[in-house]
């Protein structure tokens, strides 16, 4: 039984929205007047609404989608109730162009998931969008009235749609389809942009809205691609200080002359100076001999040169047993990753092979070989749902390699460089698979120790939605076997990336809470595109992470800020005890962005 309490909104489309109550729970009730409709048409509409309600039930935990709680027929009207909140509609809120883009992208995610289940909006208006904005950011967004217009159309009651609703639909609105939904979304986009002036960003989005109303987009993916901003990273050449430049020059002079053999995969000495693209405004970049040109600069502690025979990988064949190497897809300090085709498995795979640079000592080669095989063994213990599964391992020309699943995608570092800062909700959605991956890894006693954006792969799940997989267990350790196995690193050597490392890692300790700290630092970077510790100097990072001063959390949502505050607490006792606790808080915040989750004040 739904009890109507008071009419608190005048909705020219559906006759009115009332505040109601089901038991002790407040609900929002839409009243659909059907005095002029025949009994058969009302029956069809009711059946269509129940069909939509059943389809929306799979989204009951999605904070954006407001489904239908109940459908009650009373004479010549139908009452549709849904959950109640006090958020204002978007036409009552001041928004910016960037918010409009974010809202449209979020709606496209919802459209995609619904279209895959045969559910259509029919039309969506500003009255259907409820939004909470604070400090220039979107804290919460809800879409109400989903499927009401589509139900009218399917039941043949399109003639009952008034002029306001009909203005958001193409033609006479006799059918629902992907094209008609994108048309309605184009109308909404154009409407939201009307009061926002004539900037370049607004003009670009207006063109997208116009193209949608001209049926130029075949599906959600094509419209989403048109909305993505074009970002052109500025090319910058790292500058070397005089001492480092002299050191590299003398290093080259000391090397014996070698005959260069041109192979399908050219080996380039890491001491060469490369041009890199950086968005950050920086004065200089310190390059080390073992730095990685494709990802973020790594930092190593200066060590004396070990005078032992060197090993140089000079050639690389196109075939290793059943593996046909196709292309280089990544290089690191001591390894190279190739895309390959596995004849026996009949699928593409990724092959990670040790590839030491000129001047690497035999001891270092042996240590890196053990590390690579260790990575394969540890990653092989995981299911592969939130990491990259390992299929095989072997040796080629005395160099170890591991065979992994080939995953289409980009690193989170590259994703952020292309798309810029993400919303707190999207950051939370990315955090869920990361934390689930850590729950599994920590269950097996595996501590990653180097979580950061360049070690997280942004890919798509089987539904086509973005998700995250954890990469590179090269410096991971097993807490359960730490006393019985050799360490993959030298005694006293710093392990990890200074900008993301937990305070205890700077004194040679690490545990599950160290990975949680790195996740918190990464989430702060996702929502701001800036690191908590922006310095590229090792000593500066050491001081920033180990000082007693707590981090200033950039999140605008109090609940999300609570989660990050606890994750990046410098004292381990103030952090989450395990990844499962943080995962539960993150999922709870996604359901209710207004809840507070901080239970321990950081010291």
N, C-alpha and C positions, 0 to 999 in steps of 0.2 A: 504494500500500500504506500503510495506517494502522497504526501500531504503538501499542498501548495501554501506557502506562508505569505509571500508578498511578491508583487511584480517589481523587479528592480532594474530591468532593462526593457527598452522598447525595441523590438527587432522587427523591422518592416518585412523581413523575408519569411520568418516562421511565425509571425503573429505575436511573439512575446517570449521573454525568458523570465522564469520565476525562480525564486529561492524556495526550495522544498526540503523535505526531510524524509528519509527512509529509515525508520527506527530512530536511533539517536544520531544518525549521520546526516549532515547537511549535503544537499545535492543541488545542481543547477538543472532546471527542468525547462526544456523547449516545448512549447505548445504548438502543434501543427494543426491549424483549423482546416477542416475539409467539408464544410457545409455544402458546397456546390458539387462535390464529387459523388459518384455512384458508389453503391456498396461494393461492387466488384473491384473498383479502382482502389478503394480503401483497403480491401483485403490484400490486393497485390502490393500496395505500399507497405502494409504491415509486414508481409512476408519478406519484402525486399529489405526492410529495416532489420529484421531478425537475421537475415543472411549477412548483412554488413556487420552487425554486432558480433556474430559468431566469428567472422574473419578477423575482426579487431581484437579478439580475445588473446591472440598470440602476442599482442603488444602491451599487455597489461602492466609490464614492468618498465616500459619506455616512458621516461618523464615528459616527452613531447606529446605523445599521442593520448588524447582524451577520448576513451571509448564510450560505449553506451552501457550504462549500468542496468537499465531496465527500459522496457517498452510497454506502455499500458494504453489500451484503447478504451476510450470513454465516449460512447455515442459517435458524434461526427467529428471527433478530434482524437489525436494520438499524442501522448505525453512521452517524451524521450528524456530520461534523466542521465546525468553524468556527474563525475566528481566535481566538487565545488572548491574554488580558491578565490582569493580576493585580488588576483592580478588584473590590472586594467587592460582593455583592448589596445591594440597597437595604434589605432587612430587617436587614442588619448595620450600617447607617449611621444616625447621628442626623441627621434632617432637620427643617426648619421648615415652617410653613404656606406661606410664599412659595415655598419650593423645590417643594413638592407642586404648587402652581399652575403653576410654570414647567415641571416635568416633564410634567404633563398637557398643557399647551399644545404642548410639543415632540412628544409622542406624537401629538397630533391632527394636527400637520403630517405626520408619517410615515403616519398612517392615511389622510389625504387623498390623498397621492401613491400609496399602494398600492391604495386603492379605485379610483382612476382606471385602474389596470392589472389590475383583477380579482383582486387578492391580498387575502387575509383573514388576520387573526391567529388567529381561532378563540377563543383565550383568552390572557391575559397575566397573569402572577403576579409577585409581588415577586422570585421567584427568577430571573425573566427580565430583570430590570433591574439593570445594573451601573453604579455611580456613584462619582465621585471628588469629594469635598467638601472645601474648604479655605477658612478665614476666612469661613465663612458663605455661600459662593458655590459653585455647581456648576461644576467645571472640566471634567468629562467625563461623558457619559451614553451607555450602550450598551444596545440591546435585543437579547437573545439568544433563540433558539428560535422565531423568527417562522415562522408557518405550520405548525408541527408539529401543533398541535391541529386546525387546519383540515384538514390532510391526513388525520388520523384520521377526521374526520367525513365527508369526501368519499368515503373508501374504505369507508364503512359500518362502521367499527370504533369507533363512538361508545360501544358497550357496553364496549370495553376501557379507556375512560377511567376512572381511579379516582375516588374520592369527592372528592379534593382538586381535581383538574382540573375535574370536573363542577360543583363549587360555583361556578365562575366563569362558567358558561354558562347561558343561559336554557333552560328546559324540558328536553326529552330530547336536545337538540343533534343534530338530524337534518340541518340545513342551515347554511351560512355566509352571512352577509349583513352589510350595513352596520349594520343594527339590532343584530345579535348581537354585533358587534365593540364598538359603543358600550355595550351592556349589560355586556360584560366589562370595559371601561374604567371604567364606573361602579362596578363591584365593586372594581377595583383602587384607584380614588380613595377609596372609603369605607374600604378596608383601611389605606391610608397615613395617613388622618386619625385613626384610632382613638386613637393615643397623644398627640394634640396638643391636648387640652383642649377648651374651649368658647368660644373667642373668636368675635367676629362674622365674621371672615374664614373661620374653620374651618366655622362654621355655614352660611355661604353656599355653600362648596364641597361640604359634605355634602348640601345640597339638590340641587346639580347631580348628584352621584353617585346620589342617590335617583331623580331624574327620569330619569337614563339607564337605570336598571334598570326603570323603568316605561314605557320606550319612548316618552318624550316628545320626543326629538330625532329629527328626520328625517334629518339628515346631520351631518357634521363641523362645518360652518359654524355651525349652530344651537347645538351644544354649546360650541364655542369662544366664541361671543357670550355665552352664559350664564356662562362662567368669567371674562370680563373684569371687572375691578373697576370699580365706579362711582366716578368721580372728579369731584368738583364743584369746579371752580376758584373760588377766592374772588375776588369782585369788589373791585377796588381802584381808587380814583380817584387818578391821579398828582397830586402836590402841586407847585405851581410856587413857586420862590423869588420874593421880592418884586420883584427887578429884572426877571426874565423876565416876570412878570405885568404889570408896568407897561409893558414894551416891547410886549407883545401888545396891551394896551389902547390905547396910543398909535397902534399900527399900524392898529387898527380905526378910530380916530377920523380918521386921515388919509385913509382911503379914501372916495372920492366915493359918494354914494348911488346905488344901482343898482336898477332894476326887476328883481325876481326872476321868472324864467320857469320854471314847473314843467314839467319834462320827465320822460320815463320813467326817466332816470338823473340824479338830482339831484347837482349839483356842490357840494361842501362845501369851503369854504376850509380849508386845512391849518392855519391859525392858530387855528382853534377848538379848545377843550379838550375832549377826549373821555374817556370812562370806559373803561378797559381791564382785562382780566383777567390777573392775574399770579400764578403760584404761588410765585415767589421772595419771600422775606422781604426787603423793601427799605424804606429810609427815604424815598427820593424818587427821582423820575425826571425828568431834564432833557429837555424837549421842544424840538425845533428846528422852525423854520417848515416845513421839508421832511421832517419825520419821517413814517413810515409807520404808520398806526393799526392795521394788520392783522397786522404782523409785528413783529420785534424792533426796538427803537429804533435808528436809524442816527445816526452822529455826523458832523458836518461841521465843517470849520475855519471860524471866523468870517472873513467877507470883507466889504469895504466895499460898500455899495449902489451899483450902477451906474445912474447917472441916464440911462436911455434909455426909449423908449416901451415900454409893457407890452403883453402879449398875454393875453387871457382867453378860454378856451373856455367859451362861455355855454350852448350847446345841444348836443344829441346826437340825431340822427335814429335811427330804428329800422332803417334800411336803408342799406347802402353797397354799391352795385352788386348782385352776387349774394348778399351777406351780409345776413342778418336778425339783428340784435342781439337777444338774448333776456334776458340778465341780467348783472349785474356779479359777477365771481367773484374779483376782487382789485384792489387799488389800491396804487400805489407813490408815491414822491416826485414823479415827473414823468409817470407813465403809469397807465393803467387797463386791466385785462384783462376782456374780455367773453366770455361764452359766446354763440356765434352758430351759425346754420344756413347752410351753403353750398349754394345751390340747384343749382349745376352739379356739385359733388362729391357731392351727396346725403348729407351727413354733418354732424355737429356739429363745429365747430372753435372754437379760442380766438383772439380778436383782441386784440392788444396795441396800444393807441393812445396817442400822446403826449397828455397832458392837464396842461399847466402850470397852476400856481396863480396867484392874484392877486398882482401885483407882480413876476412873473418878467420879467427883462429880455429884449430881443430877442436879445442875444448868447447868453444861457443857453438860450433856446428853440432857436436854431440849433444850439448845441452838443448839446443833448439830442436833437434831430432826427437829427443825424449819428450819435449813439450808438445810437439805436433801430434805424436802418437798418443800422448796422454789426453790431448784434446779430443781425439777420436774416441778413446775409450770412455771418457766422461760423457761426451755428448751422446754416445751410443747407448747410455743407460736411460736416456730420456725418451719420451713417447714421440716427440717431434711435433706435437700439436702447437707448442709455443716456442719451439726451437727448430733447428734444422737437423733432421735425422742423418746419421752416418750409416752408409751401406757397407763400406769395405775400407781396408787399409792395406798398404803394400810398400814395396821399395822399387825404385827405378834409378839406375846409375848411382847406387849407394845413397840415394836421397829418399826419405819417406814421403808418402802422400796418403791422404784420406779422401774417400769418395762420399759425397753428400748429395742430398736432394738439391736440385736446381730450382731456386725460388725466384719468380719474377717479382721485381720490386726495386725500391731504392732505400738507402739508409735513411733513418730519421733525420740525420744531419742534412742530407741532400733534400729531403722532403720539406724541411723548415726553410732551407735556403730558397726553395722555389715558391712556397706558399706563404711564408711569413708566420707570425705568431698565430696560434690557434686559440679557439675559445676554451674556457675552463671545462666545459662539458666534453668537448672533443678530446682534450687532454686526459680527462677522467676515463673516457672510453678507450683511449690508447693505454692507460695505466692498467686496466683490467687484465688484458692478456699478458702484460709484462709481469704483473704480480702473480697470476696463475702459473706462469712459467717458473717464477721463483719458488712458489709453494712446492711445485714438483721437484725442482732441483734441490732445494733445502731438505726435502723429505729423503732424498738419496744422499744427503750429506755433502752436496756440491755447493761451494761458494764461488760465485762468478768472479768477483773482485775487480771487474773492469766494465761495469755497465755505464754506457754513455750513448748519445745519439748515433755515433758512427758504428756502434755495435748492436744496433736495433734495426731490423729490416721492416719497412712499411710495405705490406703486400695486401692482397685481398683474400678473404675467406671464400667458402663455396657459395655464399649468397651474393658475392660481389662487393661487400662492404670492406672498408679499410680495417686492417688488424696489424698486430705487431708480432714479430718473432725475434727471439734473442739469438745473437750471433756470438762467435768467437769465445770458446771456453779455453783458450790457449794458456791463460795464467790462473785458471780455476784450481781450487784445491778441494780435497776431500777431508772434512773434519774428522771422520771416523777412522781414517788411515794415516793421519798426518804423522804419527809417531813411527809408522812402519814403512814409509815410502820416502824416496828422495824428493826433496823440494824441487820444483821446476825452475826456481830462481836461486841466485847466490845468497848466501847468508848476509843479512844486513842491507840487501838491495831493496829499494823502494819498488813496490809493485802496484800498478794501476795508473790512472790518469789523474794528475794533481788537481785539475779543475773539478773533478767529480768524486775524488777519494774521501772517504770518511776520516775523521781525525785519528782514529786508532791505526789506520793504515800507514800513517806517517811514522809510527813507532814500531812497525813490523807486525801488527796484529790485524786480524780480520775475522769476520763471522757473518751470520745471516743478516745482522743489523747493519753491517757495512753495505750490503747490497740494497737494503731499504733506504739508506741515506743517499746512495747514488740515484735511486729512482726519484726521490724527492727533489734532488738537484736538477735532474732531467726534466721533471714536470714544470719546475719554475722556468726553465729555458723554453719549454714548449709554449707557455702562455705569454712570454715576454720577448722571445727571440734573443734574450741576453742571459749570460751565465751569472750565477750568484757570485762566483769569483771570476772576474773578467781578465785577470792578469795572466800573461803567458810565462811568467817567471816562476820557477819551482819554489824558491824561497818565499815569494809573495803568497803563493797558494798555500804553502805550509803554515804561514802565519795566519792567513784568513780562516782556514779550516780549524786550526787548533786553538785560536783565541777563545776566551770565555764568552765573548759577545755573541748573542744569538743573531741569526740571519734575519733580515727584514723581508718578510714574505710578501711577494707582489700580488697575490690573489685578492680579488675584490669580493668574492663570495665568502662570508664568514666561515661556513662549513668547510669549504675547500681549503681555505687558509688554515683551519684547524688541522686538517690532514697533513698538509705540507709542513706546518710548524712542528708537528710531532715526528714526521719522517726525517727532517733535517736537523733535529736536536743534536747539539754537539756532545752532550753527555748521553752515553748509550742507555742509561736507565730511564731517560725521558723519551726514548724512541719506542716505536712499536716493538713488541717482543718477537714477532714473526711476521712474515709476509701475509699470512692468512688474516691477521687482525686488520692490517691496512687494506686488504682486498675487501673485507666485509664493510669497513667504513666507506670505502670508495663507492661500492655498489649501493649502500644506503643513501649516500649523498646524491647519486644519480636519480634515485627515486624521489627524494625530497631535498631539493637544493637549499631549503631554508633551515635544515636541521643543524645543530651545533654538535661537534664531535670531539672537541679537545677535552681530555680528561686529566691530563697532567701538564702543569705549567712548566715550561723549560727553565732550567737553572741558568 
